[in-house]
Amino acid sequence: MDCGACRVVYHVAADIRSWFSLLLTVILALIPRFCVKVILQRIWPSDIQIAREAEIEGHADGQSGPSMELNDVPLSGDSP
């Protein structure tokens, strides 16, 4: 049994223009998502981004690490 649709798909897939248009479509579809993501990160940065920026600025001043004191967290089985 020979189907005409199979031959059409075979010929379209062999053409470089179809692959280029598929790639171009995917890129054009993703551009708005990345643009919105960048704009939102610039306007409302997350806590992780704020912490990363603070750490980078701390290293730029010559500090060897974050200047934050961490307290020990007791385990559930430990009594005070």
Sequence and secondary structure as in RCSB ss.txt:
>XXXX:A:sequence
MDCGACRVVYHVAADIRSWFSLLLTVILALIPRFCVKVILQRIWPSDIQIAREAEIEGHADGQSGPSMELNDVPL
SGDSP
>XXXX:A:secstr
   HHHHHHHHHHH HHHHHHHHHHHHHHHHHHHHHHHHHHHHS  HHHHHHHHHHHHHHTT SS          
TT   
